[in-house]
Amino acid sequence: MNIEQAKQVEAVRRIVCQRMQGQGAGHDVDHVLRVHRVAREIQAEVGGNLFVIELAALLHDIGDAKFHDGKERSGEFSREILGELQVDPASIERVAEIVDTISFRKAADRATLSLEAQVVQDADRLDAMGAVGIVRTIEYGASVGQPFHIGAHADASERTGLGHFEDKLFRLAALMNTEPARRIASQRHDFMKQFVDQYLAECGQAEDQG
């Protein structure tokens, strides 16, 4: 990455921090900066275009649907921001394609993702795991009035933070694309499992776990 590209990455970081200030529900600027850092760490092992990876990591949630009336606008906003910074057109399109395809909801086929997309997707998914993933789950539930746990005799159909572990978080380790991400995910998966087991044991429900 050359000096001009490094300046453009720093400019994007400042823009993202400004535009996402105050955004919460687990998709705040701290999340983005963690994803950016981990994406750099993964890239250092597996390669790929660092410029594109850094930009996509910083911009992957810039237009998250949760904060834009249910419409995902990250690709649109990425093109706008990078165009104003005079990033080369080829890199702009690669970044926009990544941020448009890596979300958990879209479940893009791993084989169709570029190496750069795989790195950013892994970094994003890793941030939903481990201690940070636990805190994000609790914070999101609190923000929308969702209980973390409703007990053994309550309505089993009600969505809970604890249910989110089974529905999504415990599935993430198997979805990692790169070897360094798989190593990190294994440790974070085990930590989350230990937390859930301990929580249920303290609630007197340890026997309910498979």
Long-range contacts (C-beta under 8 A, 24 or more apart in sequence): 1-50, 1-51, 1-54, 5-51, 8-51, 8-55, 8-82, 8-85, 8-86, 8-87, 9-51, 9-54, 9-55, 9-58, 11-85, 12-55, 12-58, 12-59, 12-81, 12-82, 12-85, 13-58, 15-81, 16-58, 16-59, 16-62, 19-62, 20-61, 20-62, 23-64, 23-67, 24-139, 24-143, 25-66, 25-139, 25-140, 25-143, 25-144, 26-136, 26-137, 26-139, 26-140, 27-61, 27-64, 27-66, 27-67, 31-61, 31-127, 31-136, 32-57, 32-58, 32-60, 32-61, 34-127, 34-132, 35-60, 35-120, 35-123, 35-124, 35-127, 36-123, 38-122, 38-123, 38-126, 38-127, 38-184, 39-119, 39-120, 39-122, 39-123, 41-180, 42-119, 42-122, 42-123, 42-178, 42-180, 42-181, 43-119, 45-178, 45-179, 45-180, 46-115, 46-119, 46-178, 46-179, 46-180, 47-115, 48-114, 48-115, 48-116, 48-119, 49-91, 49-94, 49-116, 51-91, 52-91, 52-94, 52-95, 52-98, 52-116, 53-116, 53-119, 53-120, 55-82, 55-87, 55-91, 55-95, 56-94, 56-95, 56-98, 56-99, 56-102, 56-116, 56-117, 56-120, 57-120, 57-123, 57-124, 59-95, 59-99, 60-98, 60-99, 60-102, 60-120, 60-124, 62-99, 72-100, 72-103, 74-99, 74-100, 75-99, 75-100, 104-128, 104-168, 110-177, 113-177, 118-177, 118-178, 119-177, 119-178, 121-177, 122-176, 122-177, 122-178, 122-181, 123-181, 125-172, 125-175, 125-176, 125-181, 125-185, 126-172, 126-176, 126-181, 126-184, 126-185, 126-188, 128-168, 128-169, 128-172, 129-169, 129-172, 129-173, 129-185, 129-188, 129-189, 129-192, 130-187, 130-188, 130-191, 130-192, 131-188, 131-191, 133-169, 133-188, 133-192, 134-192, 134-195, 137-161, 137-164, 137-165, 137-169, 149-199, 149-203, 151-203, 152-205, 152-208, 162-196, 162-199, 165-192, 165-196
